[in-house]
Amino acid sequence: MIYCTRLDPPVYPTPVYESLMAFTIGAILFGLRGITRGYPGMLFFIYLLFNGMERFFIEKVRINEVYSFLGTGLTQAQFIAVTLFLIGLGGTVWIWRKHQKS
């Protein structure tokens, strides 16, 4: 008899996907470092934007418990990802407006 030849349900190699996305995000941030030099903290908030998007979409293919909150069916990690994205969005807007007034 052959045992353990298939997983039920089938899973994806999400660490590989995450690594590829992390290197891509790192390359983008490395390219943006000169542009954001005059905006202290902007690069961090851009990172939060990208990290939130990456985490949200990687959790779509993972097998996790789904919670219902305000009519959404999201995992705990997706709630955290949305929070990171919103903090990043708010931070970039805040820094941008702060420097536009100066």
C-alpha positions, -999 to 999 in steps of 0.1 A, spaced: 0 0 0 11 35 -7 4 61 20 8 98 21 11 104 -16 -15 132 -17 -26 158 7 -63 164 11 -70 192 4 -41 200 -19 -18 228 -8 3 254 -26 40 261 -19 32 295 -4 67 300 12 81 300 -24 54 325 -35 61 347 -5 98 347 -10 94 357 -47 70 385 -37 93 397 -9 123 399 -33 101 418 -58 89 442 -31 125 447 -19 136 455 -55 108 480 -59 116 497 -25 153 497 -34 144 516 -66 122 540 -48 147 549 -21 161 579 -40 127 593 -49 114 591 -13 146 605 2 129 639 9 99 623 26 110 607 59 89 576 67 74 573 32 94 542 22 81 524 54 45 532 46 50 521 10 64 488 24 32 484 45 11 489 14 30 462 -5 32 439 24 -5 442 31 -13 433 -5 11 404 -6 -2 390 26 -38 394 16 -34 375 -17 -11 348 -4 -38 340 22 -63 333 -6 -44 301 -15 -37 289 21 -60 266 41 -71 287 71 -102 292 91 -125 318 76 -142 343 99 -173 363 91 -170 400 101 -192 428 87 -204 406 58 -169 395 48 -154 361 48 -118 366 56 -90 348 75 -73 363 105 -42 370 84 -63 388 58 -78 411 85 -42 419 96 -32 425 59 -61 449 54 -51 468 85 -14 470 73 -26 482 39 -48 509 55 -20 521 78 3 523 48 -22 542 28 -30 566 56 7 571 63 16 578 27 -13 603 24 -3 620 57 34 624 47 25 635 12 1 662 26 25 672 53 52 679 27 28 696 3 20 723 29 57 730 36 
